[in-house]
Amino acid sequence: MLRTRNPVHALSPSDRDDALQVCARDLPANVFVAARLLEGVLMTQPGTVLGHRVDGVLQSLCWSSANLVPVEADTASLGYFADRVRRWRRHCASILGPADQVSELWRHLSPVWGPARAVRASQPLMSTMTAPSELGVELDQRVRPATLAEVDLVMPAAAQMFEGEIGYPPYTGSGAAYRSALQALIDRGHTFVVIEDGAVVFKADVGSVALGCAQLQGVWLHPALRGQGLAVPMMASVVEQVMATRARWVTLYVNDFNTSARATYRHVGFEDVGTFSTVLL
């Protein structure tokens, strides 16, 4: 029996503009991959972005590194992507993205990659293009970009956020690589903080910026300060500053069971625009 050739291929730098056009079909959902493309990943990490062409036209993508992230993939594309990455299980920590695409990709991969540590099946994707100040939302003036001198203050807060969200610490042994990743975010002005008495009590990161859209991640408020109405003005200040300096369109996604966070984001102006899912491996 002849085996059908898989039409998926690793993208090259010459594919960048076509790939960005694919991402632009639903920018809030695809900004993570769009940002990596603009950062030059097709040159610096060849093989990281897979593409599926139909009649010579690029139809869909799949970010394939420590995470799998499908982009505008239909049922056929997802089957091809799954066949391509089936042997990569040990390299991948999660599958995330639009819920329908993640569900189908996981259907193909779960017999080989499963069981998952956890499946977050419903994570509202939210976005806003309205500055909180235009909605009359108070801004916390203490929120500001972190400085490189503050990376060691940011690190404990970031680690607590990560472990609370994922269920295990972001590093064991030396934290040098994790510290370096935080330092890179701070160096780009992508980490916003409130610092009191020499400790970070609030943080939020801009994880991706591309094509006029920014995605927030890593939002954390010290547990002792929760439930006091502080999160709304802090998040409002982050959104206001990101809109002024990075992109007018701001997006994020959140676990559906995190009702307090969802209420905070709605108060700041975010609205549901889709649903993500994450499979933790």
Buried (B, 14 or more C-beta within 10 A) or exposed (E): EEEEEEBBEBBEEEBBEBBBEBBBEBBBBBBBBBBBBBBEBBEEEEEBBBBBBEEEEBBBBBBBBEBBBBBBBBEEBBBBBBBBBEEEEEEBBBBBBBBBBBBBBBEBBBEEBEEBEEBBBEBBBBBBBBBBBEEEBEBBEBBBBBBEEBBEBBBEBBBBBBEEBBEEEBBEEEBEEBBEBBBEBBEEBBBBBBBEEEEBBBBBBBBBBBBEBBBBBBBBBBEEBEEEEBBBBBBBBBBBBBBEEBBBBBBBBBBBEBEEBBEBBBBBBBEBBBBBBBBBB
